[in-house]
Amino acid sequence: MEGTLVQSAIAPTAYRSSSTRSRVRTRATMLRSTPTRTLILGGFQGLRQTNFLDTRSVIKRDFGSIVASQISRPRGSGSRMVVRAMFERFTEKAIKVIMLAQEEARRLGHNFVGTEQILLGLIGEGTGIAAKVLKSMGISLKDARVEVEKIIGRGSGFVAVEIPFTPRAKRVLELSLEEARQLGITI
C-alpha cells in the first residue's frame, strides 16, 4: 500500500465496564494515510564516482587498451608513468592477472595490491604456467585465499577505486619484465 502518513485523527470509542455496569468513554488514535505517487530514480549514483567497471561495457576497445588506460593513467605522480610503461608491454593474460589481483585486494578490503594478491591473480587466471604448476602441486584458489587471509588478514573494508601496488609488488612486476626481456618473450 503506497501512501504517506499525514496526520493522526482522534475518534471517540465506548465500551461497558463489567464491574461498574456503566459506559466508559475513551479516545482512540487512528492514523490516516493518503495515496502518493512513487518516486523512481533512474541511474542515481549519489556521491559515487564512475569507475572502470561502469564504463567497460560502453567502450568498444580491446581488453588490453581499456585496462592500460585505467590502471596507468598519469595523475601527477612520476612513479605512475613507470607503471604505465610497464603495462604497455604486458599481454592480455598478464593484464588479466593484474586485474584479478586488484579484485582479490578489493575482496580482502585492502587499499593495496601486494605480492599475495598477484599470486591469487596468477592462480585465478588458470591458464598460465604458474597456475598449472601450482595446480599440479595441489594448490587451489580457495586454499590460497584462506592462507593469504591468514597471513595478511582483512583490511578496513573501504577500498578506493584506484588501488596502488606495494613496492614489493612493483619490484616483482619489474623483475618479471626483465626476465621476459632476457628470454626474448613478452608477458
TIRO-2110 file (N, C-alpha, C; in Angstrom, 1 decimal):
// TIRO-2110
0.8, -1.2, 0.0, N, 1, A
0.0, 0.0, 0.0, CA, 1, A
0.9, 1.2, 0.0, C, 1, A
0.7, 2.0, -1.0, N, 2, A
1.5, 3.3, -1.1, CA, 2, A
0.8, 4.4, -0.3, C, 2, A
1.5, 5.3, 0.2, N, 3, A
0.9, 6.4, 0.9, CA, 3, A
1.9, 7.1, 1.8, C, 3, A
1.4, 8.2, 2.3, N, 4, A
2.2, 9.0, 3.2, CA, 4, A
1.4, 9.2, 4.5, C, 4, A
2.0, 9.0, 5.6, N, 5, A
1.3, 9.3, 6.9, CA, 5, A
1.1, 10.8, 7.0, C, 5, A
-0.1, 11.2, 7.0, N, 6, A
-0.4, 12.7, 7.0, CA, 6, A
-0.6, 13.2, 8.4, C, 6, A
-1.6, 12.7, 9.1, N, 7, A
-1.9, 13.3, 10.4, CA, 7, A
-2.7, 12.2, 11.2, C, 7, A
-2.7, 12.3, 12.5, N, 8, A
-3.4, 11.4, 13.3, CA, 8, A
-4.8, 12.0, 13.6, C, 8, A
-5.8, 11.1, 13.7, N, 9, A
-7.2, 11.5, 14.0, CA, 9, A
-7.6, 10.9, 15.3, C, 9, A
-8.3, 11.6, 16.1, N, 10, A
-8.8, 11.1, 17.4, CA, 10, A
-10.3, 10.8, 17.2, C, 10, A
-10.6, 9.5, 17.5, N, 11, A
-12.0, 9.1, 17.4, CA, 11, A
-12.5, 8.6, 18.7, C, 11, A
-13.7, 9.0, 19.2, N, 12, A
-14.2, 8.5, 20.4, CA, 12, A
-14.7, 7.1, 20.3, C, 12, A
-14.5, 6.3, 21.4, N, 13, A
-15.0, 4.9, 21.4, CA, 13, A
-15.7, 4.7, 22.8, C, 13, A
-16.5, 3.8, 22.8, N, 14, A
-17.2, 3.5, 24.1, CA, 14, A
-17.2, 2.0, 24.3, C, 14, A
-17.1, 1.6, 25.6, N, 15, A
-17.3, 0.2, 26.0, CA, 15, A
-17.9, 0.2, 27.4, C, 15, A
-18.5, -0.9, 27.7, N, 16, A
-19.2, -1.1, 29.0, CA, 16, A
-18.2, -1.8, 30.0, C, 16, A
-18.1, -1.3, 31.1, N, 17, A
-17.2, -1.9, 32.2, CA, 17, A
-18.1, -2.9, 32.9, C, 17, A
-17.5, -4.1, 33.1, N, 18, A
-18.3, -5.2, 33.7, CA, 18, A
-18.4, -4.9, 35.2, C, 18, A
-17.5, -4.2, 35.8, N, 19, A
-17.5, -4.0, 37.3, CA, 19, A
-18.5, -2.9, 37.7, C, 19, A
-18.6, -1.9, 36.9, N, 20, A
-19.4, -0.8, 37.2, CA, 20, A
-20.7, -0.7, 36.5, C, 20, A
-20.9, -1.5, 35.5, N, 21, A
-22.0, -1.6, 34.6, CA, 21, A
-22.3, -0.2, 34.0, C, 21, A
-21.4, 0.6, 33.8, N, 22, A
-21.6, 1.9, 33.2, CA, 22, A
-20.8, 2.0, 31.9, C, 22, A
-21.1, 2.9, 31.1, N, 23, A
-20.4, 3.1, 29.9, CA, 23, A
-19.2, 4.0, 30.2, C, 23, A
-18.0, 3.6, 29.7, N, 24, A
-16.8, 4.4, 29.9, CA, 24, A
-16.4, 4.8, 28.5, C, 24, A
-16.1, 6.1, 28.4, N, 25, A
-15.7, 6.7, 27.2, CA, 25, A
-14.2, 6.9, 27.2, C, 25, A
-13.6, 6.5, 26.1, N, 26, A
-12.2, 6.8, 25.9, CA, 26, A
-12.0, 7.3, 24.5, C, 26, A
-10.8, 7.7, 24.2, N, 27, A
-10.5, 8.1, 22.8, CA, 27, A
-9.4, 7.2, 22.2, C, 27, A
-9.6, 6.9, 21.0, N, 28, A
-8.6, 6.0, 20.3, CA, 28, A
-8.0, 6.9, 19.2, C, 28, A
-6.7, 6.7, 19.0, N, 29, A
-6.0, 7.5, 18.0, CA, 29, A
-5.8, 6.6, 16.8, C, 29, A
-6.2, 7.1, 15.6, N, 30, A
-6.1, 6.4, 14.4, CA, 30, A
-5.2, 7.2, 13.5, C, 30, A
-4.5, 6.4, 12.6, N, 31, A
-3.6, 7.1, 11.7, CA, 31, A
-4.2, 7.0, 10.3, C, 31, A
-4.1, 8.1, 9.6, N, 32, A
-4.7, 8.2, 8.3, CA, 32, A
-3.5, 8.3, 7.2, C, 32, A
-3.7, 7.6, 6.2, N, 33, A
-2.7, 7.7, 5.1, CA, 33, A
-3.3, 8.2, 3.8, C, 33, A
-2.5, 8.9, 3.1, N, 34, A
-3.1, 9.4, 1.8, CA, 34, A
-2.2, 8.8, 0.7, C, 34, A
-2.8, 8.6, -0.4, N, 35, A
-2.1, 8.0, -1.6, CA, 35, A
-1.1, 9.0, -2.2, C, 35, A
0.1, 8.6, -2.5, N, 36, A
1.1, 9.5, -3.2, CA, 36, A
1.6, 8.7, -4.3, C, 36, A
2.3, 9.5, -5.2, N, 37, A
2.9, 8.9, -6.3, CA, 37, A
4.3, 8.3, -5.9, C, 37, A
4.7, 7.3, -6.5, N, 38, A
6.0, 6.7, -6.2, CA, 38, A
7.1, 7.4, -7.0, C, 38, A
8.2, 7.7, -6.3, N, 39, A
9.3, 8.4, -6.9, CA, 39, A
10.3, 7.4, -7.4, C, 39, A
10.6, 7.3, -8.7, N, 40, A
11.6, 6.4, -9.2, CA, 40, A
12.8, 7.1, -9.7, C, 40, A
13.9, 6.7, -9.2, N, 41, A
15.2, 7.3, -9.6, CA, 41, A
15.9, 6.4, -10.6, C, 41, A
16.1, 6.9, -11.7, N, 42, A
16.8, 6.1, -12.7, CA, 42, A
18.2, 6.6, -12.9, C, 42, A
19.1, 5.7, -12.7, N, 43, A
20.6, 6.0, -12.8, CA, 43, A
21.2, 6.8, -11.7, C, 43, A
20.6, 6.8, -10.5, N, 44, A
21.1, 7.6, -9.4, CA, 44, A
22.4, 7.0, -9.0, C, 44, A
23.5, 7.8, -8.8, N, 45, A
24.8, 7.3, -8.4, CA, 45, A
25.2, 8.0, -7.0, C, 45, A
24.5, 9.0, -6.6, N, 46, A
24.9, 9.6, -5.3, CA, 46, A
26.2, 10.2, -5.4, C, 46, A
27.0, 10.0, -4.3, N, 47, A
28.4, 10.5, -4.2, CA, 47, A
29.4, 9.7, -4.9, C, 47, A
29.0, 8.5, -5.4, N, 48, A
29.9, 7.6, -6.0, CA, 48, A
30.4, 8.1, -7.4, C, 48, A
31.7, 7.9, -7.7, N, 49, A
32.2, 8.3, -9.0, CA, 49, A
32.1, 7.1, -9.9, C, 49, A
32.1, 7.3, -11.2, N, 50, A
32.1, 6.2, -12.1, CA, 50, A
33.5, 5.6, -12.1, C, 50, A
33.6, 4.3, -12.4, N, 51, A
34.9, 3.7, -12.4, CA, 51, A
35.0, 2.8, -13.7, C, 51, A
36.0, 2.1, -13.8, N, 52, A
36.3, 1.3, -14.9, CA, 52, A
35.2, 0.3, -15.3, C, 52, A
34.7, -0.4, -14.3, N, 53, A
33.6, -1.4, -14.5, CA, 53, A
32.3, -0.7, -15.0, C, 53, A
32.0, 0.5, -14.6, N, 54, A
30.8, 1.2, -15.0, CA, 54, A
30.9, 1.5, -16.5, C, 54, A
32.1, 1.8, -17.0, N, 55, A
32.2, 2.2, -18.4, CA, 55, A
32.7, 1.1, -19.4, C, 55, A
33.1, 0.0, -18.9, N, 56, A
33.7, -1.1, -19.7, CA, 56, A
32.7, -1.6, -20.8, C, 56, A
31.5, -1.7, -20.5, N, 57, A
30.5, -2.3, -21.5, CA, 57, A
30.2, -1.2, -22.6, C, 57, A
30.4, 0.0, -22.3, N, 58, A
30.1, 1.1, -23.2, CA, 58, A
31.2, 1.3, -24.2, C, 58, A
32.4, 1.2, -23.8, N, 59, A
33.6, 1.5, -24.6, CA, 59, A
33.8, 0.2, -25.5, C, 59, A
34.0, 0.4, -26.8, N, 60, A
34.3, -0.7, -27.7, CA, 60, A
35.8, -0.7, -28.1, C, 60, A
36.6, -1.1, -27.1, N, 61, A
38.0, -1.2, -27.4, CA, 61, A
38.5, -2.6, -26.9, C, 61, A
39.7, -2.9, -27.3, N, 62, A
40.2, -4.2, -26.9, CA, 62, A
40.5, -4.2, -25.4, C, 62, A
40.5, -5.4, -24.8, N, 63, A
40.7, -5.5, -23.4, CA, 63, A
42.0, -4.9, -22.8, C, 63, A
43.1, -5.1, -23.5, N, 64, A
44.3, -4.5, -23.1, CA, 64, A
44.4, -3.0, -23.0, C, 64, A
43.8, -2.4, -24.0, N, 65, A
43.8, -0.9, -24.1, CA, 65, A
43.0, -0.3, -23.0, C, 65, A
41.9, -1.0, -22.7, N, 66, A
41.0, -0.5, -21.6, CA, 66, A
41.7, -0.6, -20.3, C, 66, A
42.3, -1.7, -20.0, N, 67, A
43.0, -1.9, -18.7, CA, 67, A
44.2, -1.0, -18.6, C, 67, A
44.9, -0.9, -19.6, N, 68, A
46.1, 0.0, -19.6, CA, 68, A
45.7, 1.5, -19.4, C, 68, A
44.6, 1.9, -20.0, N, 69, A
44.2, 3.3, -19.8, CA, 69, A
43.7, 3.6, -18.4, C, 69, A
43.1, 2.6, -17.8, N, 70, A
42.5, 2.8, -16.4, CA, 70, A
43.5, 2.6, -15.3, C, 70, A
44.4, 1.6, -15.5, N, 71, A
45.4, 1.3, -14.4, CA, 71, A
46.5, 2.3, -14.4, C, 71, A
46.9, 2.8, -15.5, N, 72, A
48.1, 3.6, -15.6, CA, 72, A
47.9, 5.0, -16.0, C, 72, A
46.8, 5.6, -15.9, N, 73, A
46.6, 7.0, -16.3, CA, 73, A
47.4, 7.9, -15.4, C, 73, A
48.2, 8.8, -16.0, N, 74, A
49.0, 9.7, -15.1, CA, 74, A
48.1, 10.6, -14.3, C, 74, A
48.4, 10.7, -13.0, N, 75, A
47.7, 11.5, -12.1, CA, 75, A
48.6, 12.4, -11.2, C, 75, A
49.7, 12.9, -11.8, N, 76, A
50.5, 13.8, -11.1, CA, 76, A
51.7, 13.1, -10.4, C, 76, A
51.8, 11.8, -10.4, N, 77, A
52.9, 11.1, -9.7, CA, 77, A
53.8, 10.5, -10.7, C, 77, A
55.1, 10.8, -10.6, N, 78, A
56.1, 10.3, -11.5, CA, 78, A
56.2, 8.8, -11.5, C, 78, A
55.9, 8.1, -10.4, N, 79, A
56.1, 6.7, -10.4, CA, 79, A
55.0, 6.0, -11.2, C, 79, A
53.9, 6.6, -11.4, N, 80, A
52.8, 6.0, -12.2, CA, 80, A
53.2, 5.9, -13.6, C, 80, A
54.0, 6.8, -14.1, N, 81, A
54.4, 6.7, -15.5, CA, 81, A
55.3, 5.4, -15.7, C, 81, A
56.0, 5.0, -14.7, N, 82, A
56.8, 3.8, -14.8, CA, 82, A
55.8, 2.6, -14.9, C, 82, A
54.8, 2.6, -14.1, N, 83, A
53.8, 1.6, -14.2, CA, 83, A
53.1, 1.6, -15.5, C, 83, A
52.8, 2.7, -16.1, N, 84, A
52.1, 2.8, -17.4, CA, 84, A
53.0, 2.2, -18.4, C, 84, A
54.3, 2.5, -18.5, N, 85, A
55.2, 2.0, -19.5, CA, 85, A
55.3, 0.5, -19.3, C, 85, A
55.2, 0.0, -18.1, N, 86, A
55.3, -1.4, -17.8, CA, 86, A
54.1, -2.2, -18.3, C, 86, A
52.9, -1.7, -18.1, N, 87, A
51.7, -2.4, -18.5, CA, 87, A
51.5, -2.3, -20.0, C, 87, A
52.1, -1.4, -20.7, N, 88, A
52.0, -1.3, -22.2, CA, 88, A
52.7, -2.5, -22.8, C, 88, A
53.6, -3.1, -22.1, N, 89, A
54.3, -4.3, -22.6, CA, 89, A
53.8, -5.6, -22.2, C, 89, A
52.7, -5.6, -21.4, N, 90, A
52.0, -6.8, -20.9, CA, 90, A
51.1, -7.4, -22.0, C, 90, A
51.0, -8.7, -22.0, N, 91, A
50.0, -9.4, -22.8, CA, 91, A
48.6, -9.3, -22.1, C, 91, A
47.6, -9.7, -22.8, N, 92, A
46.2, -9.7, -22.2, CA, 92, A
46.1, -10.6, -21.0, C, 92, A
46.8, -11.7, -21.1, N, 93, A
46.8, -12.7, -20.0, CA, 93, A
47.4, -12.0, -18.7, C, 93, A
48.5, -11.3, -18.9, N, 94, A
49.2, -10.7, -17.8, CA, 94, A
48.4, -9.6, -17.2, C, 94, A
47.7, -8.8, -18.1, N, 95, A
46.8, -7.8, -17.6, CA, 95, A
45.7, -8.4, -16.8, C, 95, A
45.2, -9.5, -17.3, N, 96, A
44.1, -10.2, -16.6, CA, 96, A
44.5, -10.6, -15.2, C, 96, A
45.7, -11.1, -15.1, N, 97, A
46.3, -11.5, -13.8, CA, 97, A
46.3, -10.2, -12.8, C, 97, A
46.7, -9.1, -13.4, N, 98, A
46.8, -7.9, -12.6, CA, 98, A
45.4, -7.4, -12.1, C, 98, A
44.4, -7.5, -13.1, N, 99, A
43.0, -7.2, -12.7, CA, 99, A
42.5, -8.1, -11.7, C, 99, A
42.8, -9.4, -11.8, N, 100, A
42.3, -10.4, -10.8, CA, 100, A
43.0, -10.1, -9.4, C, 100, A
44.2, -9.7, -9.5, N, 101, A
44.9, -9.3, -8.2, CA, 101, A
44.2, -8.1, -7.6, C, 101, A
43.8, -7.1, -8.4, N, 102, A
43.1, -6.0, -7.8, CA, 102, A
41.7, -6.4, -7.3, C, 102, A
41.1, -7.3, -7.9, N, 103, A
39.8, -7.8, -7.4, CA, 103, A
40.0, -8.6, -6.1, C, 103, A
41.1, -9.3, -6.0, N, 104, A
41.4, -10.0, -4.7, CA, 104, A
41.7, -9.0, -3.6, C, 104, A
42.4, -7.9, -3.9, N, 105, A
42.6, -6.9, -2.9, CA, 105, A
41.3, -6.3, -2.5, C, 105, A
40.4, -6.0, -3.4, N, 106, A
39.1, -5.4, -3.0, CA, 106, A
38.3, -6.4, -2.1, C, 106, A
38.4, -7.7, -2.5, N, 107, A
37.6, -8.7, -1.8, CA, 107, A
38.1, -8.8, -0.3, C, 107, A
39.4, -8.6, -0.2, N, 108, A
40.0, -8.6, 1.2, CA, 108, A
39.9, -7.3, 1.9, C, 108, A
39.4, -6.3, 1.2, N, 109, A
39.2, -5.0, 1.8, CA, 109, A
40.5, -4.2, 2.0, C, 109, A
41.5, -4.5, 1.1, N, 110, A
42.8, -3.8, 1.2, CA, 110, A
42.9, -2.6, 0.2, C, 110, A
43.7, -1.6, 0.6, N, 111, A
43.9, -0.5, -0.3, CA, 111, A
45.2, -0.6, -1.0, C, 111, A
45.7, -1.8, -1.3, N, 112, A
46.9, -2.0, -2.0, CA, 112, A
46.9, -3.4, -2.7, C, 112, A
47.7, -3.5, -3.7, N, 113, A
47.9, -4.8, -4.4, CA, 113, A
49.3, -5.2, -4.0, C, 113, A
49.4, -6.3, -3.3, N, 114, A
50.7, -6.8, -2.9, CA, 114, A
51.0, -8.1, -3.7, C, 114, A
52.2, -8.7, -3.3, N, 115, A
52.6, -9.9, -4.0, CA, 115, A
51.6, -11.1, -3.7, C, 115, A
50.9, -11.0, -2.6, N, 116, A
50.0, -12.0, -2.2, CA, 116, A
48.8, -12.0, -3.2, C, 116, A
48.3, -10.8, -3.5, N, 117, A
47.2, -10.7, -4.4, CA, 117, A
47.6, -11.1, -5.9, C, 117, A
48.9, -10.8, -6.2, N, 118, A
49.4, -11.2, -7.5, CA, 118, A
49.4, -12.7, -7.6, C, 118, A
49.8, -13.4, -6.5, N, 119, A
49.8, -14.8, -6.5, CA, 119, A
48.3, -15.3, -6.7, C, 119, A
47.4, -14.7, -6.0, N, 120, A
46.0, -15.1, -6.2, CA, 120, A
45.5, -14.9, -7.6, C, 120, A
46.0, -13.8, -8.2, N, 121, A
45.6, -13.5, -9.6, CA, 121, A
46.2, -14.5, -10.6, C, 121, A
47.4, -14.9, -10.3, N, 122, A
48.0, -15.9, -11.2, CA, 122, A
47.3, -17.3, -11.1, C, 122, A
46.9, -17.6, -9.9, N, 123, A
46.1, -18.9, -9.7, CA, 123, A
44.7, -18.7, -10.4, C, 123, A
44.1, -17.6, -10.1, N, 124, A
42.8, -17.3, -10.6, CA, 124, A
42.7, -17.3, -12.2, C, 124, A
43.7, -16.8, -12.8, N, 125, A
43.7, -16.8, -14.3, CA, 125, A
43.6, -18.2, -14.9, C, 125, A
44.3, -19.1, -14.3, N, 126, A
44.1, -20.5, -14.6, CA, 126, A
44.8, -21.1, -15.8, C, 126, A
45.2, -20.3, -16.8, N, 127, A
45.7, -20.9, -18.0, CA, 127, A
47.2, -20.7, -18.1, C, 127, A
47.8, -19.9, -17.3, N, 128, A
49.3, -19.7, -17.3, CA, 128, A
50.1, -20.8, -16.8, C, 128, A
51.4, -20.7, -17.0, N, 129, A
52.3, -21.7, -16.5, CA, 129, A
52.3, -21.8, -15.0, C, 129, A
52.3, -20.6, -14.3, N, 130, A
52.3, -20.5, -12.9, CA, 130, A
51.1, -21.2, -12.3, C, 130, A
49.9, -21.0, -12.9, N, 131, A
48.7, -21.6, -12.4, CA, 131, A
48.7, -23.1, -12.6, C, 131, A
49.2, -23.6, -13.7, N, 132, A
49.3, -25.0, -14.0, CA, 132, A
50.2, -25.7, -13.0, C, 132, A
51.4, -25.1, -12.7, N, 133, A
52.4, -25.7, -11.8, CA, 133, A
51.8, -25.7, -10.4, C, 133, A
51.1, -24.6, -10.0, N, 134, A
50.5, -24.6, -8.6, CA, 134, A
49.4, -25.6, -8.5, C, 134, A
48.6, -25.7, -9.6, N, 135, A
47.5, -26.7, -9.6, CA, 135, A
48.1, -28.1, -9.5, C, 135, A
49.2, -28.4, -10.2, N, 136, A
49.8, -29.8, -10.2, CA, 136, A
50.3, -30.1, -8.8, C, 136, A
50.6, -29.0, -8.0, N, 137, A
51.1, -29.2, -6.6, CA, 137, A
49.9, -29.3, -5.7, C, 137, A
48.7, -29.3, -6.2, N, 138, A
47.5, -29.4, -5.3, CA, 138, A
47.1, -28.1, -4.7, C, 138, A
47.5, -27.0, -5.2, N, 139, A
47.1, -25.7, -4.6, CA, 139, A
46.0, -25.1, -5.4, C, 139, A
44.8, -24.9, -4.8, N, 140, A
43.7, -24.4, -5.4, CA, 140, A
43.5, -22.9, -5.0, C, 140, A
42.7, -22.2, -5.8, N, 141, A
42.5, -20.7, -5.5, CA, 141, A
41.8, -20.6, -4.1, C, 141, A
40.9, -21.5, -3.8, N, 142, A
40.2, -21.4, -2.5, CA, 142, A
41.2, -21.6, -1.3, C, 142, A
42.1, -22.6, -1.4, N, 143, A
43.1, -22.8, -0.4, CA, 143, A
44.1, -21.7, -0.3, C, 143, A
44.5, -21.1, -1.4, N, 144, A
45.4, -20.0, -1.4, CA, 144, A
44.8, -18.8, -0.8, C, 144, A
43.5, -18.5, -1.1, N, 145, A
42.8, -17.4, -0.5, CA, 145, A
42.8, -17.5, 1.1, C, 145, A
42.5, -18.7, 1.6, N, 146, A
42.5, -18.9, 3.0, CA, 146, A
43.8, -18.6, 3.6, C, 146, A
44.9, -19.1, 3.0, N, 147, A
46.2, -18.9, 3.5, CA, 147, A
46.6, -17.4, 3.5, C, 147, A
46.3, -16.8, 2.4, N, 148, A
46.7, -15.3, 2.2, CA, 148, A
45.9, -14.5, 3.3, C, 148, A
44.6, -14.9, 3.5, N, 149, A
43.9, -14.2, 4.5, CA, 149, A
44.4, -14.4, 5.9, C, 149, A
44.9, -15.6, 6.2, N, 150, A
45.6, -15.9, 7.5, CA, 150, A
46.8, -15.0, 7.7, C, 150, A
47.6, -14.9, 6.6, N, 151, A
48.9, -14.2, 6.7, CA, 151, A
48.7, -12.6, 6.8, C, 151, A
47.9, -12.1, 5.9, N, 152, A
47.8, -10.6, 5.9, CA, 152, A
46.5, -10.1, 6.4, C, 152, A
45.5, -11.0, 6.7, N, 153, A
44.2, -10.6, 7.3, CA, 153, A
43.3, -9.8, 6.3, C, 153, A
42.3, -9.2, 6.9, N, 154, A
41.3, -8.4, 6.2, CA, 154, A
41.6, -7.0, 6.4, C, 154, A
41.3, -6.1, 5.4, N, 155, A
41.5, -4.7, 5.5, CA, 155, A
40.4, -4.0, 6.2, C, 155, A
40.4, -2.7, 6.1, N, 156, A
39.3, -1.9, 6.7, CA, 156, A
38.0, -2.0, 6.0, C, 156, A
38.0, -2.5, 4.8, N, 157, A
36.7, -2.6, 4.1, CA, 157, A
36.5, -1.4, 3.1, C, 157, A
37.0, -0.3, 3.4, N, 158, A
36.9, 0.9, 2.5, CA, 158, A
38.1, 0.8, 1.5, C, 158, A
37.7, 0.6, 0.2, N, 159, A
38.7, 0.4, -0.8, CA, 159, A
38.5, 1.5, -1.9, C, 159, A
39.6, 2.2, -2.2, N, 160, A
39.5, 3.2, -3.2, CA, 160, A
39.3, 2.6, -4.6, C, 160, A
38.8, 3.4, -5.5, N, 161, A
38.6, 3.0, -6.9, CA, 161, A
40.0, 2.6, -7.5, C, 161, A
41.0, 3.4, -7.2, N, 162, A
42.3, 3.1, -7.8, CA, 162, A
43.2, 2.5, -6.6, C, 162, A
43.7, 1.3, -6.8, N, 163, A
44.4, 0.6, -5.8, CA, 163, A
45.9, 0.6, -6.2, C, 163, A
46.8, 1.2, -5.5, N, 164, A
48.2, 1.2, -5.8, CA, 164, A
48.9, -0.2, -5.5, C, 164, A
50.1, -0.4, -6.1, N, 165, A
50.9, -1.6, -5.9, CA, 165, A
51.8, -1.3, -4.7, C, 165, A
52.1, -2.3, -3.9, N, 166, A
53.1, -2.1, -2.9, CA, 166, A
54.5, -2.1, -3.6, C, 166, A
55.5, -1.5, -2.9, N, 167, A
56.9, -1.5, -3.5, CA, 167, A
57.4, -2.9, -3.9, C, 167, A
57.0, -3.9, -3.1, N, 168, A
57.5, -5.3, -3.4, CA, 168, A
56.7, -5.8, -4.6, C, 168, A
55.5, -5.5, -4.8, N, 169, A
54.7, -5.9, -5.9, CA, 169, A
55.2, -5.3, -7.2, C, 169, A
55.6, -4.0, -7.1, N, 170, A
56.2, -3.3, -8.2, CA, 170, A
57.5, -4.0, -8.6, C, 170, A
58.3, -4.3, -7.6, N, 171, A
59.5, -5.0, -7.9, CA, 171, A
59.3, -6.3, -8.6, C, 171, A
58.3, -7.1, -8.2, N, 172, A
58.0, -8.4, -8.8, CA, 172, A
57.7, -8.2, -10.3, C, 172, A
56.9, -7.2, -10.5, N, 173, A
56.5, -6.9, -11.9, CA, 173, A
57.7, -6.4, -12.8, C, 173, A
58.6, -5.6, -12.2, N, 174, A
59.8, -5.2, -12.9, CA, 174, A
60.7, -6.4, -13.2, C, 174, A
60.9, -7.3, -12.2, N, 175, A
61.7, -8.4, -12.4, CA, 175, A
61.1, -9.4, -13.4, C, 175, A
59.8, -9.5, -13.4, N, 176, A
59.2, -10.4, -14.5, CA, 176, A
59.4, -9.8, -15.9, C, 176, A
59.3, -8.5, -16.0, N, 177, A
59.6, -7.9, -17.3, CA, 177, A
61.0, -8.1, -17.7, C, 177, A
61.9, -7.9, -16.8, N, 178, A
63.4, -8.1, -17.1, CA, 178, A
63.6, -9.6, -17.5, C, 178, A
63.1, -10.5, -16.8, N, 179, A
63.2, -11.9, -17.1, CA, 179, A
62.7, -12.2, -18.5, C, 179, A
61.5, -11.7, -18.8, N, 180, A
60.9, -11.9, -20.1, CA, 180, A
61.8, -11.3, -21.2, C, 180, A
62.3, -10.1, -20.9, N, 181, A
63.2, -9.5, -21.9, CA, 181, A
64.4, -10.3, -22.2, C, 181, A
65.0, -10.9, -21.1, N, 182, A
66.2, -11.7, -21.3, CA, 182, A
65.9, -13.0, -22.1, C, 182, A
64.7, -13.5, -21.9, N, 183, A
64.3, -14.7, -22.6, CA, 183, A
63.7, -14.5, -24.0, C, 183, A
63.5, -13.2, -24.3, N, 184, A
63.0, -12.8, -25.6, CA, 184, A
61.6, -13.1, -25.8, C, 184, A
60.8, -13.0, -24.7, N, 185, A
59.4, -13.2, -24.8, CA, 185, A
58.6, -12.1, -24.2, C, 185, A
57.3, -12.0, -24.4, N, 186, A
56.5, -11.0, -23.8, CA, 186, A
55.7, -11.6, -22.7, C, 186, A
55.4, -10.9, -21.7, N, 187, A
54.5, -11.4, -20.6, CA, 187, A
53.1, -10.8, -20.7, C, 187, A
END
